Structure formats: structure tokens, C-alpha cells
Amino acid sequence: MSLETAPDHIKLAVDLIELLETNQIDNRIAEQALEIVLKDVRAKIAAEAQSDSE
């Protein structure tokens, strides 16, 4: 499968990995930052679900 035909979440993951590697971000720092991002995204998803059910 080529990246052009890959699902959007795969394309985004590849872009994020490339961004981290290009900027030579330490893996531990990247992990900590991604945990914050994941927490934020999950909170937004929960808020969306909450507003959809009202």
C-alpha cells in the first residue's frame, strides 16, 4: 500500500513521526508530548459525544 492511498490516520502518523525525527526530538520527550496530545484529543472527543447526546 502506498502512502497516497493509506487511510488518513496512517498519513498523519507518518507525518508526525517525520516531524519528530526531522527535529531530532528525544524519544522520551516525544512520548511525554504525545501523551498530552492524546489526553487533549480524548477530552475533545468526550466533549463532542456529550454535546451530541444533549
Number of C-alpha atoms within 10 A of each C-alpha: 5 5 10 8 9 11 9 11 9 12 14 12 11 13 12 13 14 12 12 15 13 9 9 10 13 10 11 9 11 15 12 11 12 13 12 12 12 12 12 12 12 12 12 12 12 12 12 11 11 10 9 8 7 5
